[in-house]
Protein backbone atom coordinates (compact mmCIF):
# COMPACT_ATOMS: atom_id res chain seq x y z
CA UNK A 1 0.00 0.00 0.00
CA UNK A 2 2.81 2.41 0.84
CA UNK A 3 4.37 1.74 -2.56
CA UNK A 4 1.15 2.85 -4.26
CA UNK A 5 1.03 6.04 -2.19
CA UNK A 6 4.67 6.72 -3.08
CA UNK A 7 3.87 6.19 -6.76
CA UNK A 8 0.87 8.55 -6.58
CA UNK A 9 2.90 11.16 -4.72
CA UNK A 10 6.02 11.06 -6.88
CA UNK A 11 4.42 10.51 -10.29
CA UNK A 12 1.11 12.34 -9.86
CA UNK A 13 2.25 14.86 -7.18
CA UNK A 14 -0.64 13.92 -4.92
CA UNK A 15 0.81 15.54 -1.80
CA UNK A 16 0.93 18.90 -3.61
CA UNK A 17 -2.83 18.78 -4.20
CA UNK A 18 -4.83 21.72 -2.84
CA UNK A 19 -7.94 19.54 -2.46
CA UNK A 20 -8.45 19.12 1.28
CA UNK A 21 -12.16 19.13 2.19
CA UNK A 22 -14.94 16.58 2.35
CA UNK A 23 -14.70 13.33 0.42
CA UNK A 24 -12.96 14.89 -2.55
CA UNK A 25 -9.39 13.88 -1.55
CA UNK A 26 -10.44 10.24 -1.25
CA UNK A 27 -12.30 10.40 -4.58
CA UNK A 28 -9.26 11.92 -6.30
CA UNK A 29 -7.01 9.20 -4.83
CA UNK A 30 -9.39 6.60 -6.26
CA UNK A 31 -9.30 8.26 -9.67
CA UNK A 32 -5.50 8.35 -9.58
CA UNK A 33 -5.41 4.65 -8.65
CA UNK A 34 -7.76 3.87 -11.54
CA UNK A 35 -5.66 5.87 -13.99
CA UNK A 36 -2.48 4.04 -12.94
CA UNK A 37 -4.22 0.66 -13.13
CA UNK A 38 -5.64 1.39 -16.60
CA UNK A 39 -2.21 2.45 -17.86
CA UNK A 40 -0.76 -0.83 -16.58
CA UNK A 41 -3.56 -2.81 -18.22
CA UNK A 42 -2.70 -1.39 -21.64
CA UNK A 43 0.97 -2.19 -21.19
CA UNK A 44 2.66 0.80 -19.60
CA UNK A 45 5.34 -0.22 -17.09
CA UNK A 46 6.92 3.20 -16.67
CA UNK A 47 4.24 5.27 -14.94
CA UNK A 48 6.06 8.58 -15.39
CA UNK A 49 6.31 7.98 -19.13
CA UNK A 50 2.62 7.10 -19.26
CA UNK A 51 1.67 10.29 -17.41
CA UNK A 52 3.83 12.37 -19.75
CA UNK A 53 2.36 10.67 -22.80
CA UNK A 54 -1.27 11.19 -21.79
CA UNK A 55 -0.61 14.73 -20.65
CA UNK A 56 0.81 15.52 -24.09
CA UNK A 57 -1.81 13.46 -25.97
CA UNK A 58 -5.07 13.63 -23.99
CA UNK A 59 -7.00 12.26 -26.98
CA UNK A 60 -5.09 8.98 -26.55
CA UNK A 61 -6.56 8.58 -23.05
CA UNK A 62 -9.72 7.25 -24.66
CA UNK A 63 -7.67 4.17 -25.62
CA UNK A 64 -7.61 3.33 -21.92
CA UNK A 65 -11.36 2.88 -21.72
CA UNK A 66 -12.38 1.86 -25.25
CA UNK A 67 -13.01 -1.84 -25.71
CA UNK A 68 -10.56 -3.55 -28.02
CA UNK A 69 -11.96 -4.38 -31.51
Secondary structure, DSSP 8 states (H G I E B T S, - for coil): -HHHHHHHHHHH-GGG----STTHHHHHHHHHHHHHHHHHHTT---HHHHHHHHHH-GGGGGGGTS---
